[in-house]
């Protein structure tokens, strides 16, 4: 049984005669009659009674009609969904985030624009440390990833910088220096620096350590925070100070003050990474919005 036979049958049943059905379908009447006869032959029972100027459904025709209408609706809906996915206007986009990028305003802005442009797309976010994130991207477990540069594996991917984010110093609010308008990193040489494992965010780790050396001191390293974002909580509880991306200052903690660095700005690059030669529609649309 072919779908076109069901379409012809439903068209004739809805129109009430062959002439109007043929006009609606854009075919001539004789071929339409032949297709209905083939359908009746395949089923083994008449579906229509041919009257002088109209038709009526037999009991078998009435039974088939309801099922045929449902089948055609399901088929049409499936075609719409498949074509929508093929055009990249629906379906899913798997997005990875390095933990330190999750609060970046440019990341938020890009995701907001994409959702407005492609409301049928479902976004599936995943947050991972950098090593796991780049591995997932390389293996195809995610489609795009927000990372911080430099990254040891970026040569494997296509990348585009979306923000140069300034770094700030997070201090306990009760710290004597917390009331300043800005702070020189060298004034903290005797303080305890809260860091995080280098494999969590290698570019940030290296940037902070290098900045301390450029300021003329080797930092006094204290207890590590498991993630970049948890460094704010450790500052709040008095473990020391942290040098973090400015967007982490959005973490609402009344016990922490974030101060800009005095002198030349210290910035970190936030970038979008994707697999080279990935021509998937969803990825292409995401890049178009970018």
BAFI-3210 file (N, C-alpha, C; in Angstrom, 3 decimals, decimal comma, padded with zeros to 6 digits):
// residues 290
n [1|2|3|4|5|6|7|8|9|10|11|12|13|14|15|16|17|18|19|20|21|22|23|24|25|26|27|28|29|30|31|32|33|34|35|36|37|38|39|40|41|42|43|44|45|46|47|48|49|50|51|52|53|54|55|56|57|58|59|60|61|62|63|64|65|66|67|68|69|70|71|72|73|74|75|76|77|78|79|80|81|82|83|84|85|86|87|88|89|90|91|92|93|94|95|96|97|98|99|100|101|102|103|104|105|106|107|108|109|110|111|112|113|114|115|116|117|118|119|120|121|122|123|124|125|126|127|128|129|130|131|132|133|134|135|136|137|138|139|140|141|142|143|144|145|146|147|148|149|150|151|152|153|154|155|156|157|158|159|160|161|162|163|164|165|166|167|168|169|170|171|172|173|174|175|176|177|178|179|180|181|182|183|184|185|186|187|188|189|190|191|192|193|194|195|196|197|198|199|200|201|202|203|204|205|206|207|208|209|210|211|212|213|214|215|216|217|218|219|220|221|222|223|224|225|226|227|228|229|230|231|232|233|234|235|236|237|238|239|240|241|242|243|244|245|246|247|248|249|250|251|252|253|254|255|256|257|258|259|260|261|262|263|264|265|266|267|268|269|270|271|272|273|274|275|276|277|278|279|280|281|282|283|284|285|286|287|288|289|290]
n.u [000,851|000,675|001,543|000,572|-001,687|-003,371|-003,634|-004,987|-007,360|-008,424|-008,730|-010,725|-012,814|-013,200|-013,857|-016,137|-016,695|-015,146|-014,347|-013,989|-012,043|-009,921|-009,300|-008,413|-006,172|-004,607|-004,450|-005,611|-008,938|-009,260|-006,701|-006,816|-009,092|-008,144|-006,043|-007,442|-008,898|-006,811|-006,012|-008,329|-008,268|-005,933|-006,636|-008,832|-011,513|-014,372|-014,163|-015,535|-018,774|-019,908|-021,885|-024,377|-023,580|-021,847|-020,020|-020,074|-018,935|-018,152|-018,686|-016,181|-014,660|-015,256|-014,023|-011,332|-010,922|-010,735|-008,365|-006,587|-006,564|-005,325|-002,856|-001,765|-001,608|000,302|002,453|002,876|003,520|005,872|007,531|007,720|009,105|011,524|012,545|012,840|014,810|016,857|017,326|018,370|016,830|015,446|015,777|018,729|021,402|024,456|026,167|029,226|030,794|033,607|034,227|034,857|033,812|031,112|029,769|030,268|029,422|029,267|028,954|026,437|024,945|025,248|024,020|021,439|020,709|020,786|018,741|016,565|016,654|016,417|014,084|013,118|015,212|016,770|018,798|021,520|023,289|026,582|028,896|032,328|035,709|038,655|040,296|038,607|036,571|037,635|038,314|035,796|034,720|036,428|035,835|033,239|031,181|030,084|028,926|029,799|032,033|032,628|035,544|038,656|041,414|045,038|044,843|045,925|045,027|043,884|044,682|043,541|040,976|038,539|038,456|037,028|037,506|035,470|035,423|037,461|038,205|038,493|040,657|040,122|040,701|039,701|038,748|038,367|035,613|036,119|038,795|041,677|042,427|040,224|038,597|039,630|039,750|040,991|043,583|047,024|048,760|051,149|050,941|049,883|051,707|052,490|050,276|047,977|047,459|044,670|044,358|043,536|043,294|045,573|044,727|042,039|041,582|043,809|044,843|044,004|045,203|047,960|048,087|047,555|049,663|051,865|051,354|051,758|054,514|055,414|054,801|056,759|057,023|056,853|053,965|052,375|051,183|048,082|045,490|043,964|041,136|038,459|037,214|037,154|035,046|034,416|036,418|035,633|033,952|035,817|037,394|035,522|035,334|037,743|040,180|042,082|043,161|041,965|042,608|040,554|038,347|036,438|033,706|033,056|032,615|029,955|028,866|026,914|027,976|028,064|030,232|032,489|034,658|035,293|037,962|039,255|042,353|045,197|047,154|048,487|045,953|044,915|043,992|041,848|041,170|038,065|036,656|034,883|034,819|034,905|034,567|036,737|035,626|033,098|030,033|027,449|024,038|022,955|025,253|026,308|024,310|024,573|027,102|026,557|024,889|026,747]
n.v [-001,197|002,124|005,449|007,491|006,361|006,293|009,042|009,800|008,377|009,530|012,135|011,837|010,886|013,105|015,117|014,151|013,400|012,172|014,053|016,633|015,901|015,136|017,606|019,023|017,529|017,890|016,197|014,169|012,745|009,940|008,543|008,873|007,377|004,860|004,482|004,358|002,036|000,178|000,306|-000,700|-003,258|-004,236|-004,219|-005,853|-005,377|-003,350|000,196|002,471|003,542|004,087|006,595|008,415|011,178|011,441|009,993|007,435|006,186|002,788|000,318|-000,762|001,255|003,404|002,506|002,410|005,092|006,735|005,702|006,185|008,988|009,597|008,325|009,822|012,339|011,852|011,164|013,539|015,258|014,062|014,487|017,276|017,638|016,261|017,684|020,135|019,619|018,938|021,403|022,659|024,177|023,083|020,477|019,433|021,086|020,517|021,940|022,801|023,989|025,510|025,672|028,221|029,931|030,135|032,317|034,435|037,470|037,774|035,186|034,595|036,473|035,561|033,018|033,820|035,285|033,235|031,521|033,184|033,427|030,811|029,283|026,699|025,015|022,838|023,383|021,752|021,914|021,392|021,264|021,241|020,449|021,783|019,826|017,575|018,771|019,565|017,050|015,865|017,455|016,866|014,179|014,248|014,274|016,612|019,577|022,263|024,410|026,547|028,042|028,945|030,767|030,744|027,371|024,068|022,291|023,684|023,837|021,715|022,424|024,715|028,094|031,003|034,102|035,585|037,381|039,619|039,283|041,074|040,482|040,257|041,063|039,109|039,709|039,102|040,772|042,040|042,564|044,675|046,029|046,031|048,197|049,814|051,488|050,256|047,765|046,973|044,159|043,525|044,412|042,360|040,440|039,169|037,864|035,040|033,156|031,888|029,173|026,917|023,537|023,040|021,612|022,094|024,722|025,578|027,840|030,064|029,547|029,623|032,270|033,780|033,029|033,865|036,613|037,328|036,816|038,722|040,955|040,944|038,983|035,681|033,860|033,156|030,168|028,817|026,697|024,765|025,499|023,412|024,082|026,867|028,628|028,023|029,246|031,760|031,262|030,257|032,485|034,043|032,716|033,250|032,075|033,275|035,371|035,710|035,657|036,286|035,833|038,725|038,273|036,405|037,875|038,266|036,335|036,152|037,110|038,343|038,586|039,010|041,097|042,411|043,727|045,875|045,436|047,474|049,438|048,126|046,447|043,142|040,510|037,831|035,489|034,606|032,076|030,569|027,232|024,760|021,711|021,374|021,579|020,729|020,558|020,551|021,536|022,777|023,658|025,379|027,353|028,351|029,478|031,417|033,151|033,957]
n.w [000,000|-000,955|000,091|-001,527|-002,644|-000,436|-000,020|-002,353|-002,022|000,366|-000,552|-002,524|-000,931|000,740|-001,099|-002,314|-004,900|-007,956|-009,837|-008,623|-006,746|-008,397|-009,563|-007,300|-006,620|-008,810|-011,000|-013,756|-014,168|-015,008|-014,371|-011,592|-010,859|-011,599|-009,753|-007,338|-007,797|-007,869|-005,207|-003,967|-005,045|-003,883|-001,182|-001,272|-001,220|-002,028|-001,678|-002,224|-003,283|-006,452|-007,391|-009,318|-009,589|-007,540|-004,786|-002,248|000,880|001,471|004,089|004,586|003,447|005,157|007,489|006,682|006,079|008,454|009,613|007,521|007,375|009,847|009,488|007,363|008,556|010,555|008,944|007,488|009,597|010,491|008,280|008,329|010,750|010,243|008,023|009,233|011,133|009,373|008,195|010,306|012,023|014,016|016,476|018,243|019,956|021,243|023,806|025,213|028,218|029,594|033,054|033,966|032,093|032,252|033,343|031,725|030,082|027,266|026,392|027,451|025,970|023,334|023,435|024,054|021,739|019,873|020,736|020,325|017,547|016,645|017,810|017,831|018,313|020,613|023,333|024,775|027,511|028,866|031,480|031,963|033,021|031,414|030,059|029,842|028,451|025,919|025,005|024,777|022,760|020,601|020,244|019,394|021,211|022,087|020,379|020,093|021,960|024,723|025,567|027,238|026,084|026,025|024,700|024,874|022,936|020,884|018,221|017,007|016,537|015,112|016,051|017,573|018,962|021,392|023,449|025,338|028,399|031,420|034,258|037,770|041,263|043,907|047,143|050,686|052,163|054,551|054,482|054,896|052,532|050,947|050,502|048,589|045,350|043,244|042,826|043,148|042,066|043,282|045,910|047,278|047,809|050,149|050,915|050,938|048,086|046,476|044,425|041,722|040,517|037,823|035,571|035,460|034,524|032,587|031,132|032,626|035,086|034,421|033,534|035,855|037,609|036,068|036,013|038,655|038,886|037,044|038,484|040,303|042,314|043,766|044,117|047,246|047,733|048,655|049,907|047,345|045,279|044,159|041,716|039,399|039,929|042,586|043,971|044,771|046,948|048,727|049,137|050,489|052,889|054,025|053,228|051,666|048,923|045,519|042,000|039,445|036,559|035,576|035,293|037,197|039,382|039,449|040,955|043,697|046,644|049,719|051,307|049,852|047,982|044,788|043,050|040,512|038,737|039,241|036,960|033,817|031,946|032,767|030,912|029,774|027,191|025,924|024,024|021,263|020,298|017,722|015,805|013,066|009,712|010,338|009,179|010,053|010,202|012,507|013,888|011,945|011,861|014,429|014,320|012,436|013,857|015,744]
ca.u [000,000|001,473|000,946|-000,174|-003,011|-004,171|-003,941|-006,026|-008,599|-008,935|-009,160|-012,016|-013,816|-013,486|-014,471|-017,463|-016,726|-013,824|-013,981|-013,427|-010,816|-008,864|-008,907|-007,642|-004,888|-003,854|-004,299|-006,854|-009,827|-009,036|-005,649|-007,258|-009,974|-007,315|-005,295|-008,389|-009,185|-005,658|-006,081|-009,407|-007,799|-004,952|-007,350|-009,725|-012,903|-014,688|-014,098|-016,449|-019,888|-019,986|-023,244|-024,463|-022,734|-021,094|-019,613|-020,239|-018,017|-018,655|-018,268|-014,724|-014,121|-015,360|-012,994|-010,028|-010,819|-010,219|-006,960|-005,801|-006,383|-004,325|-001,556|-001,278|-001,230|001,572|003,486|003,154|004,207|007,237|008,279|007,998|010,151|012,785|013,040|013,244|016,111|017,832|017,654|018,990|015,953|014,990|016,751|019,499|022,782|025,137|027,108|030,088|031,311|034,609|033,507|035,120|033,143|029,658|029,180|030,717|028,251|029,192|028,394|024,999|024,351|025,215|022,992|020,137|020,420|020,529|017,402|015,587|016,687|016,038|013,358|012,846|016,397|016,933|020,193|021,898|024,552|027,420|030,031|033,430|037,038|039,138|040,774|037,441|035,771|038,244|038,206|034,408|034,543|037,159|035,181|031,890|030,173|029,442|029,023|030,608|032,469|033,170|036,802|039,554|042,677|045,401|044,481|046,909|044,446|043,107|045,059|042,663|039,639|038,364|038,138|036,792|037,462|034,244|035,556|038,685|037,625|039,490|040,786|039,966|041,147|038,624|039,239|037,333|035,115|036,708|040,233|042,024|042,575|039,000|037,886|040,296|039,063|041,688|044,657|048,190|048,964|052,325|050,599|049,369|052,766|052,578|048,978|047,824|046,718|043,852|044,393|042,730|044,142|045,879|043,975|040,680|041,622|045,251|045,194|043,821|046,230|049,234|047,975|047,652|051,022|052,759|051,101|052,442|055,946|055,638|054,688|057,978|057,011|056,291|052,809|052,281|050,021|047,348|044,662|043,346|039,690|038,254|036,814|037,396|033,923|034,418|037,427|034,917|033,493|036,980|037,745|034,518|035,597|039,001|041,357|043,054|042,604|041,983|042,567|039,544|037,684|035,497|032,334|032,811|032,134|028,490|028,447|026,445|028,488|028,221|031,488|033,592|034,756|036,134|038,597|040,046|043,796|045,828|048,173|048,031|044,890|045,211|042,779|041,819|040,350|036,990|036,492|034,033|035,567|034,108|035,396|036,965|034,869|031,783|029,050|026,103|023,203|022,816|026,517|026,411|023,416|025,145|028,200|025,940|024,465|027,985]
ca.v [000,000|003,329|006,628|008,285|005,749|006,769|010,453|009,850|007,879|010,540|013,285|011,506|010,812|014,463|015,906|013,612|012,837|012,046|015,244|017,651|015,369|015,206|019,010|019,392|016,824|018,315|015,112|013,941|011,814|008,508|007,966|008,839|006,220|003,661|004,320|003,907|000,628|-000,605|000,230|-001,634|-004,595|-004,663|-004,484|-006,984|-004,988|-002,007|001,259|003,531|003,235|005,116|007,022|009,158|012,372|011,495|008,681|007,265|005,179|001,508|000,104|-000,911|002,580|004,211|002,029|002,837|006,555|007,284|005,315|006,848|010,385|009,627|007,966|010,951|013,402|011,460|011,239|014,948|015,824|013,529|015,184|018,632|017,560|015,859|018,798|021,186|019,217|019,012|022,811|023,179|025,087|022,341|019,449|019,732|021,565|020,180|023,032|022,604|025,184|025,477|026,203|029,647|030,741|030,045|033,595|035,487|038,130|037,539|033,845|034,745|037,220|034,700|031,997|034,494|035,578|031,982|031,035|034,039|033,171|029,425|028,830|025,268|024,261|022,531|023,497|020,798|022,401|020,536|021,986|020,315|021,045|021,986|018,601|016,766|019,516|019,453|015,644|015,643|018,125|016,105|012,884|014,443|014,174|017,919|020,204|023,470|024,578|027,830|027,761|030,080|030,626|029,667|026,001|023,201|021,505|024,527|023,605|020,666|022,967|026,095|028,914|032,425|034,832|036,371|038,394|039,796|039,544|041,490|039,741|041,084|040,452|038,858|039,817|039,109|042,145|042,618|042,767|046,100|046,616|045,805|049,452|050,556|051,498|049,217|047,208|046,448|042,777|043,439|044,676|041,116|039,434|038,432|037,230|033,681|033,107|030,695|028,739|025,742|022,619|023,581|020,937|022,645|025,890|025,816|029,186|030,984|029,240|030,156|033,721|034,337|032,819|034,744|037,990|037,502|036,914|040,029|041,967|040,883|038,041|034,342|033,855|032,225|029,355|028,192|025,555|024,906|025,291|022,367|024,725|028,310|029,317|027,808|030,105|032,870|030,793|030,122|033,858|034,485|032,082|033,733|031,276|034,097|036,136|035,005|036,468|035,560|036,635|039,697|037,753|035,655|038,827|038,211|035,394|037,011|036,751|039,619|038,578|039,126|042,307|042,236|044,990|045,843|045,521|048,724|049,261|047,560|045,434|041,715|039,963|036,445|035,379|033,616|031,727|029,444|026,231|023,728|020,835|021,829|020,877|020,297|021,297|020,333|022,731|023,464|024,349|026,476|028,423|028,930|030,340|032,566|034,076|034,510]
ca.w [000,000|-001,072|000,719|-002,512|-002,786|000,690|-000,264|-003,381|-001,429|001,294|-001,357|-003,145|000,133|001,212|-002,177|-002,597|-006,247|-008,568|-010,612|-007,724|-006,150|-009,412|-009,692|-006,105|-006,651|-009,975|-011,973|-014,489|-013,466|-015,267|-013,536|-010,202|-010,730|-011,675|-008,496|-006,313|-008,103|-007,426|-003,751|-003,641|-005,407|-002,887|000,069|-001,515|-000,941|-002,545|-000,674|-002,632|-004,174|-007,474|-007,669|-010,584|-009,572|-006,290|-004,249|-000,819|001,399|001,978|005,476|004,549|003,171|006,372|008,419|006,184|006,022|009,714|009,762|006,474|007,784|010,916|008,905|006,578|009,493|011,171|007,907|007,209|010,762|010,492|007,239|008,807|011,772|009,618|007,215|010,161|011,670|008,279|007,980|011,511|012,751|015,184|016,840|019,441|019,855|022,507|024,069|026,364|028,867|030,651|034,213|034,153|031,065|032,392|033,747|030,829|029,481|025,828|026,241|027,682|024,859|022,154|023,632|023,988|020,339|019,159|021,119|019,648|016,106|016,361|019,004|017,770|018,692|022,034|023,746|025,810|028,065|029,699|032,054|032,205|033,067|030,056|029,423|029,494|027,484|024,593|024,592|024,355|021,474|019,587|020,047|018,884|022,268|022,083|019,060|020,226|023,346|025,147|026,239|027,421|025,373|025,091|025,038|024,229|021,841|019,973|016,828|016,480|016,328|014,662|017,220|017,370|020,231|021,533|024,496|026,094|029,720|032,417|035,507|038,964|042,514|044,872|048,511|051,726|052,333|055,759|054,281|054,958|051,204|050,172|050,245|047,526|044,057|042,486|043,632|042,442|042,475|044,144|047,313|047,871|047,743|051,412|051,164|050,412|046,820|046,234|043,032|041,411|039,753|036,507|034,509|035,421|033,630|032,459|030,680|033,747|036,087|033,944|033,468|037,207|038,124|035,308|036,434|039,940|038,600|036,408|039,539|041,104|043,441|043,593|045,028|048,374|047,356|049,743|049,534|046,031|045,144|043,148|040,469|039,383|040,570|044,040|044,588|045,410|048,260|049,606|049,534|051,466|054,192|054,564|052,887|050,975|047,806|044,238|040,784|038,683|035,519|036,131|035,296|038,422|040,367|039,467|041,995|044,784|047,970|050,435|052,044|048,901|047,168|043,607|042,690|039,276|038,918|038,846|035,935|032,537|032,149|032,639|030,297|029,321|025,986|025,864|022,611|020,871|019,531|017,079|014,980|011,698|008,672|010,820|008,383|010,574|010,085|013,798|014,143|010,994|012,294|015,642|013,871|011,756|014,910|016,295]
c.u [000,887|000,751|000,120|-001,567|-003,932|-004,562|-005,061|-007,370|-009,223|-009,439|-010,513|-013,114|-014,208|-014,221|-015,870|-017,639|-015,316|-013,387|-013,335|-012,117|-009,647|-008,371|-008,034|-006,255|-004,018|-003,562|-005,625|-007,652|-009,531|-007,897|-006,042|-008,150|-009,163|-006,560|-006,219|-008,738|-008,036|-005,658|-007,161|-008,994|-006,819|-005,634|-008,273|-011,169|-013,141|-014,693|-015,121|-017,602|-019,997|-021,449|-023,232|-023,521|-021,881|-020,647|-020,019|-019,336|-018,767|-018,235|-016,748|-014,059|-014,141|-014,284|-011,608|-009,852|-010,202|-008,741|-006,085|-005,537|-005,301|-002,930|-000,958|-000,869|000,119|002,721|003,872|003,921|005,647|008,095|008,658|009,140|011,501|013,380|013,518|014,607|017,184|018,243|018,320|018,129|015,249|015,994|017,501|020,882|023,417|026,275|027,898|030,603|032,492|033,979|033,706|034,418|031,641|028,999|029,536|029,535|028,141|028,644|026,884|024,327|024,221|024,120|021,593|019,758|020,083|019,133|016,321|015,510|016,186|015,315|013,057|014,026|016,438|018,416|020,466|023,258|025,262|028,588|031,110|034,717|037,630|039,569|039,609|036,606|036,343|038,204|036,802|034,142|035,224|036,451|033,758|030,804|029,455|029,709|029,908|030,993|032,967|034,392|037,547|040,878|043,807|045,001|045,387|046,359|043,730|043,478|044,190|041,304|039,701|037,909|037,869|036,673|036,194|034,359|036,982|038,250|038,699|039,495|040,654|040,492|039,943|039,232|038,089|036,892|035,735|038,206|040,536|042,120|041,275|038,259|038,532|039,469|039,697|042,866|045,780|048,483|050,145|052,027|050,116|050,439|052,894|051,275|048,945|046,942|045,964|043,916|043,470|043,625|044,355|045,058|042,526|040,606|043,082|045,609|045,056|044,896|047,560|049,225|048,181|049,070|052,011|052,578|051,774|053,950|056,276|055,567|055,850|057,949|056,484|055,156|052,924|051,000|049,394|046,572|044,012|041,838|039,470|037,875|037,122|036,294|033,940|035,496|036,768|034,458|034,659|037,498|036,801|034,787|036,989|040,234|042,436|042,373|042,687|041,980|041,702|038,999|036,607|034,082|032,029|032,399|030,626|027,967|028,141|026,940|028,819|029,535|032,714|033,504|035,694|036,648|039,330|041,522|044,301|046,887|047,608|046,987|045,405|043,935|042,971|040,847|039,324|036,709|035,462|034,868|034,594|035,027|035,536|036,156|033,573|030,739|027,616|025,304|023,119|024,085|026,656|025,518|023,959|026,274|027,669|025,486|025,675|028,537]
c.v [001,247|004,515|007,442|007,697|006,210|008,235|010,592|009,434|008,926|011,760|013,037|011,484|012,208|015,290|015,422|013,129|012,904|013,340|016,299|017,182|015,468|016,634|019,441|018,755|017,237|017,199|014,949|012,840|010,342|007,902|007,884|007,632|004,920|003,407|003,843|002,430|-000,276|-000,772|-000,761|-003,073|-005,117|-005,012|-005,690|-006,670|-003,616|-000,992|002,355|002,948|004,398|005,413|007,883|010,351|012,477|010,083|008,626|006,130|003,914|001,376|-000,059|000,442|003,478|003,813|002,511|004,346|007,123|006,958|006,039|008,307|010,489|009,315|009,148|012,118|013,100|011,578|012,680|015,587|015,340|014,239|016,595|018,604|017,240|017,008|019,940|020,885|019,354|020,450|023,422|024,147|024,381|021,226|019,890|020,264|021,346|021,184|022,736|023,932|024,809|026,188|027,703|030,527|030,874|031,379|034,730|036,136|037,907|036,143|033,896|035,414|036,347|033,643|032,611|034,785|034,308|031,453|031,882|033,728|031,780|028,829|027,339|024,412|024,052|022,562|022,552|021,209|021,349|021,372|020,990|021,102|020,992|020,687|017,736|017,440|019,375|018,007|015,350|016,281|017,337|014,798|013,012|014,306|015,494|018,567|021,445|023,609|025,996|027,557|029,063|029,768|031,236|028,299|025,086|022,487|022,367|024,325|022,534|021,230|024,304|026,897|030,350|033,092|035,672|037,440|038,406|040,233|039,955|040,575|040,726|040,322|040,322|038,823|039,619|040,551|042,833|042,882|044,268|046,784|046,590|047,090|050,287|050,521|050,516|048,748|046,712|045,060|042,649|043,688|043,420|040,030|038,606|037,723|035,835|033,706|031,787|030,374|027,532|024,807|023,124|022,915|021,411|023,811|026,291|027,233|030,200|030,784|029,866|031,676|034,349|034,202|033,739|036,201|038,287|037,658|038,260|041,166|041,890|039,932|036,677|034,209|032,796|031,409|028,698|026,992|025,805|024,735|024,263|022,922|026,208|029,033|029,157|028,621|031,272|032,468|030,680|031,490|034,332|033,916|032,384|032,926|032,112|034,942|035,294|036,028|035,705|036,441|037,530|039,154|036,942|036,572|038,875|037,204|036,206|036,482|038,047|039,702|038,736|040,460|042,035|043,606|044,849|045,974|046,885|048,429|048,684|046,469|044,020|041,058|038,508|036,338|034,254|033,340|030,613|028,514|025,223|022,893|021,407|020,953|020,265|021,153|021,040|021,619|023,505|024,256|025,549|027,649|029,109|029,895|031,578|033,603|034,729|035,593]
c.w [000,000|-000,449|-000,276|-002,750|-001,657|000,494|-001,294|-002,798|-000,510|000,514|-001,988|-002,096|000,608|000,158|-002,513|-004,019|-006,843|-009,261|-009,725|-007,103|-007,131|-009,583|-008,506|-006,104|-007,828|-010,952|-012,699|-013,810|-013,749|-014,444|-012,065|-009,963|-010,744|-010,367|-007,373|-006,531|-007,673|-005,913|-003,322|-003,942|-004,355|-001,574|-000,074|-001,220|-001,542|-001,405|-000,946|-003,438|-005,159|-007,761|-008,934|-010,610|-008,308|-005,917|-002,780|-000,366|001,777|003,430|005,557|004,314|004,393|007,388|007,986|006,282|007,305|009,900|008,741|006,835|008,857|010,384|008,138|007,472|010,136|010,178|007,619|008,365|010,823|009,458|007,670|009,821|011,151|008,808|008,106|010,762|010,605|008,000|009,199|012,283|013,899|015,420|018,085|019,085|021,221|022,725|025,331|026,901|029,748|031,842|034,381|033,138|031,301|032,735|032,791|030,106|027,976|025,528|026,408|026,489|023,616|022,274|023,529|022,542|019,568|019,482|020,461|018,164|015,755|017,576|019,001|018,168|020,204|022,366|024,909|026,374|028,909|030,205|032,426|032,414|031,662|029,373|028,976|028,422|026,077|024,091|024,084|023,000|020,360|019,246|019,504|019,927|022,483|020,727|019,054|021,692|023,569|026,013|026,510|026,737|026,206|025,623|024,229|023,005|020,805|018,507|016,181|016,056|015,599|015,879|016,809|018,734|020,287|022,612|025,024|027,489|030,717|033,635|036,665|040,170|043,444|046,269|049,496|051,989|053,552|055,620|054,288|053,596|050,380|049,828|049,147|046,241|043,083|043,316|042,736|042,970|043,448|045,610|048,032|047,961|049,022|051,781|050,533|049,168|046,711|044,748|042,874|040,606|038,334|035,410|034,433|034,448|033,452|032,047|031,810|034,798|035,674|033,910|034,838|037,757|037,412|035,720|037,766|039,723|037,956|037,426|040,523|042,280|042,997|044,584|046,116|048,169|048,574|049,245|048,180|046,120|044,041|041,778|040,553|040,150|042,088|044,737|045,305|046,809|049,235|050,033|050,635|052,851|054,725|054,250|052,209|049,911|046,541|043,115|039,797|037,562|036,137|036,218|036,550|039,569|040,442|040,484|043,250|046,126|048,697|051,188|051,148|048,164|046,003|043,165|041,367|039,605|038,462|037,782|034,663|032,769|031,950|032,119|029,915|028,154|026,132|024,392|022,452|020,012|018,931|016,193|013,575|010,733|009,186|010,115|008,834|010,580|011,397|014,125|013,218|011,396|013,549|015,279|013,159|012,780|015,547|015,384]
res [x|x|x|x|x|x|x|x|x|x|x|x|x|x|x|x|x|x|x|x|x|x|x|x|x|x|x|x|x|x|x|x|x|x|x|x|x|x|x|x|x|x|x|x|x|x|x|x|x|x|x|x|x|x|x|x|x|x|x|x|x|x|x|x|x|x|x|x|x|x|x|x|x|x|x|x|x|x|x|x|x|x|x|x|x|x|x|x|x|x|x|x|x|x|x|x|x|x|x|x|x|x|x|x|x|x|x|x|x|x|x|x|x|x|x|x|x|x|x|x|x|x|x|x|x|x|x|x|x|x|x|x|x|x|x|x|x|x|x|x|x|x|x|x|x|x|x|x|x|x|x|x|x|x|x|x|x|x|x|x|x|x|x|x|x|x|x|x|x|x|x|x|x|x|x|x|x|x|x|x|x|x|x|x|x|x|x|x|x|x|x|x|x|x|x|x|x|x|x|x|x|x|x|x|x|x|x|x|x|x|x|x|x|x|x|x|x|x|x|x|x|x|x|x|x|x|x|x|x|x|x|x|x|x|x|x|x|x|x|x|x|x|x|x|x|x|x|x|x|x|x|x|x|x|x|x|x|x|x|x|x|x|x|x|x|x|x|x|x|x|x|x|x|x|x|x|x|x|x|x|x|x|x|x|x|x|x|x|x|x]
***
